[in-house]
Amino acid sequence: MKILVIDDNLPERIRLQDILEEEMPAGDTILAVENGEQGLIVLKEHAVDLVIVDLLLPGMSGIDVLVQSKALNPVAEVIVITCSPSIEAAVVAMKKGARDYLLKPINATLLKEKILTVRQLHAVSTDAKDLCESTLTAIRAIINHSPSSCDSILKIKNVIHRFLVETGND
């Protein structure tokens, strides 16, 4: 899993990286930048699974990063963090697609639980995508061997394709 941390406060960014590295499985990557603009560059260059973004950044806000992250990669999860608790900001973040909204200083145990949830969702999504792809491969093989069953199989293919589109896995 690739995780991007966007926070302009260097000590907080390092602390988040340390928390993430404590239980990071082999193969995971943590990328960290100090502002939204740099974050968007990373998002364009890497298939990021989770973005942890500070709400209050210089220049582009955390909400702006959230919206653009979702536009670039709809299946990426975003956790918004802030030291300024605001119910209004939390509501906006959740409506824009944030997975969570956490207050600083970040509780390490809570963050790890949130990341575990994202990791599990990512695994389920990957399994569903793999299952759909193997089903499509099987359907193609059947179509090639039995043209008379094409109509039924094409209907199944269309259902699977719609599922992939709706889950952002197409």
Secondary structure, DSSP 8 states (H G I E B T S, - for coil): -EEEEE-S-HHHHHHHHHHHHHT--TT-EEEEESSHHHHHHHHHHS--SEEEEESS-SSS-HHHHHHHHHHH-TT-EEEEEESS--HHHHHHHHHTT-SEEEESS--HHHHHHHHHHHHHHHHHHHHHHHHHHHHHHHHHHHHHH-GGGHHHHHHHHHHHHHHHHHTT--
